[in-house]
Amino acid sequence: DPEHLWVVIGDVSGKGIPAALFMAVTRTFIRAFVQEESSPCRVLFRVNEELARNNDANMFVTLFCGVLHLPSGVFRWANGGHNLPFFLPRGGEPVFLPRIRGALVGAIEDLAFDESELTLQAGDMLYLYTDGVNEAMDENDQLFGNARTREVLLKFRLCDCISLVSGMTNELAKFTQNAEQSDDITMLALRYFGPNR
């Protein structure tokens, strides 16, 4: 609706067509449940229940699910085993969002997910990503890592969202050089402009 913006990022276990189908089903459930629920932890609970039921293939997804109330800047989130997003306060250094309880989604029925919240100020950013970023490897099997990810975010924190994601993409390419990409890379950046914008 006009006052709320949902953001979701996920990563599915496995590769190929079975993984793609499992993620497609996951997306369908998410799209349905965010229309009915106001709470990210309830969305993850319901998605988990649907995916875990009759999951003979033992597949799962990691999911980070958040909703931003645009008039107030209040951002509420739940995390189903996904990488912790970075919070980039305007004028401050990037830090991880606090860790909260939440297991992999789709593996076990009847799991509870905790929820937390943060009030964004005008200019604050969030950076969501899959482990293809911090686990990218160079030719010597060295990981890009969380510290290097944080350094790049610090470098581009005052840029717009597109420039930040492009900057991270370029830094990853410079780091990995000729090494084969070992995992999918997905990134999502969000900047809050305040209640009047």
Secondary structure as GFF3:
##gff-version 3
##sequence-region A 1 197
A	DSSP	beta_strand	4	12	.	.	.	ID=ss1
A	DSSP	alpha_helix	16	33	.	.	.	ID=ss2
A	DSSP	alpha_helix	40	52	.	.	.	ID=ss3
A	DSSP	beta_strand	61	69	.	.	.	ID=ss4
A	DSSP	beta_strand	74	80	.	.	.	ID=ss5
A	DSSP	beta_strand	86	88	.	.	.	ID=ss6
A	DSSP	beta_strand	95	96	.	.	.	ID=ss7
A	DSSP	beta_strand	116	119	.	.	.	ID=ss8
A	DSSP	beta_strand	125	129	.	.	.	ID=ss9
A	DSSP	alpha_helix	131	134	.	.	.	ID=ss10
A	DSSP	alpha_helix	145	156	.	.	.	ID=ss11
A	DSSP	alpha_helix	161	176	.	.	.	ID=ss12
A	DSSP	beta_strand	187	191	.	.	.	ID=ss13
###
